[in-house]
Amino acid sequence: MKKFLSYIIIFFAVVASLFGLQMGDSNFSFDSLLGSDEFEIHFIDVGQGDSTLVITPDKKTMLIDAGTKESSKVLIDYLKNIGINSIDVFVLTHPHSDHIGGAVDVMENFEVKQVLDSGFVHTSLTYEKYLDKIDEKNIPFQVVKAGDKFSVGDMKAFILSPDKPQDDANNSSIVMRVTYKDFSCMFTGDVEEKIEEKIIKSYPNIRSVCLKVAHHGSDTSSSKAFLEAVRPEVSVIHVGADNAYGHPSEIILKRLKNIGTKVYRTDLDGTIIIKSDGSDYSIESSK
């Protein structure tokens, strides 16, 4: 009965947020423990899945997605090895297993202070376990939507999508642009071309220094128009070696080359770390 009531509460929270009902302030901020003297983005090599850690100079942390269940030990070990003991904001872009598969293990191993969710309700056992763990740990849960703004320490984030309920999980992905002083990065989840088109029309100025390439470099995403609008200096593709999907697409690699961006891939470069003082930046990789 308790579990059933928890699902009902989360369901109505999702509906309320998606349809514009009051569920807290759309501008919110969080506190934390860890960090360094630079702004850091760690694109963690979790195989065929996504997981990115952001660490701000004023000791705040944000984890975007958690890879697959199979890669969760790699993710947990990586976070522990670099000294992470809490996650201020845990962003789950959408409920596919290659993005939320490791979420339960993250919540088991670290103090998670806030979960941000796209609001897309999935029927999988992986999603059910994810909701169960949020309930068990009593973690604050917030559905975000286009136009929301929040801060994590010195970092500011702006949500560009979803603007309304979508009919599939990929296109319900949280898309957000984060900034630290003059440095910026666009995170795209697995959104496809039709959502990219809506973002371009709604937000004419989305140019960013860094881009997390959508959907592991699939040709369903990263349209020419979207890439030209973002015009990143650096692009990172989360992708598993010799994956069964043929990611990344040669078409997308060519589009990225044509806009002059430097491309990094977790299958070839391992974990990629970008560090910035808010103006200049450096890049290192584990391979």
Disulfide bonds with the S-S distance in Angstrom:
none
